Amino acid sequence: MTTDRVPIAMTIAGSDSGAGAGIQADLKTFAAFGVYGVSALTAITAQNTEGVQRVLGLPPEMVAAQIDSIVSDIGAGAVKTGMLGTAEIIRVVAEKVLQHGLQRLVVDPVMVAASGDRLLEDDAIETYRSVLLPLAAVVTPNIPEAEALSGIAITSPLTVRAAAKKIHGLGPKYVLVKGGHLGGSESNDVLFDGSAYRDYPGKRLETASTHGTGCTLASAIAAGLARGRPIAEAVAIAKIYVTEAMRAAFPIGRGRGPLSHLYAWWAAGGSNGLGG
């Protein structure tokens, strides 16, 4: 859905109190793309750049109520899911996607935070496979997530492609496997549409500001879809955006810092225009 002036995207994800990932990163990303962001919260985390100290999941019926509230009034031209946490919440989100006919679903299958803290119950992986992935326009796993979803050990570009093909068999229209966890000087992603692979090469940046990169990439793709871009183009633009947001990042906290989501606005002097 769009208004007369601006496209709308919804994020269904957890709250990051440090604002580098989760709902907060998604909404900042939507804003950077000129998209009005709405949200349905799945969990509250006590979290900073050093790790996740505590997680409180919301009742599935509250997640459902938020989605109903948004769709009944505002709508959403694209939807991005992040931290869902439990099999019950995954099922509720899938039910609401079907009930409301929500289109352009980007699934970021968040399982573990960048700090190593688990954000998904073990029994929920199969629910991802069987219930939510068949509804996705694109799913965006990193290497560990792709291994969990596909059952394939990923150690090379060849096994990245094998995992993408296996995940595509679960039902999503596109699979984007992010290659950052393979190591080396490259950070290459692979998109598979069921018949062809498309590579998105990139150089690895030496930076400690990597918190929320997965959330940001997925929400940037959703923003592109909300603006009517085809998936392959939305992925290309999203990768450029994440790279530049990492490059422009400044130190926050003592651990893995956030990206600079509004780097273009700040570089243009937007902060001076409002805050001095």
C-alpha positions, 0 to 999 in steps of 0.5 A: 500500500502507498499513500498519495505521497509515500510508500509504506513498509511494515517490520515485524521484529524485536526491539533492540534497546541499543537501536543498532538492529531490530525494529529500530534499525528497520525504521531508520532504514525505511526512513533513509529510503523515503518509506513510511515505516510501521511496526509490530513488536515481537520481543523486547531485548535488553541489548547493547553493542556488547551483547544481549542481556535479557529477552522478553517475548510478547504473547502471540496474540499481541503480535497478531493484534498489532498486525491487524491494527496496522493493516486495518488502517494504514496498510503495508506495501512490503513486510519484513520479518526479523526476530520472531523468537518462537514457533508460535509467533512464526505461525501467527505471522504466517496466518496474518500474512495469509489473512490480509493478503500481505505481499512482498514478504522479506524474511530475515530468519534471525536465529543468533545475534551478532554477539552470539546470543540465541534469538530463536528457540530450537524447535522453531527452525522447522516452523520457519521451513514449513510455515513462513518460507513458502510465503516469502518473496525473498528469504535472506539467511546468513551462512549459519542460518542457511546451514540450519535451514538447508542442512548443508555445511557451507564452506565454499561458494559452491556449497553456498549455491547448493544451500540456496537451491535447497532453501528455494525448494522450501517455497520462497520465490528468491533466496539471498544467501549472505556470504559474510561469514565465509571470511576472507577479503570478499563479502559476496552474496548469492541470489537464486530464483529457482533457475539462475544464480546472481552474484553480488560481489563486495569487498570486506570492510575492516570495521567494528560497526557491524551490528544490525547489518542483516536487519538493515539489508533485509529492511532495505530490500523491503523498502525497495520492494515497497517502492516498486523495484524488482527483487534483483534490483532491490537487493543490489541497491540494499547491498550498496546502502549497507556498505555505505552505512558501514563505511560512514559509521562512527564509534558507539559503545564498546562492542560491535557498533551500529551502522550510520543508517541516515548517513546521506541525510547527515552528510547533506547537513540535515542534522545542522538544519534541525539540531544546530 
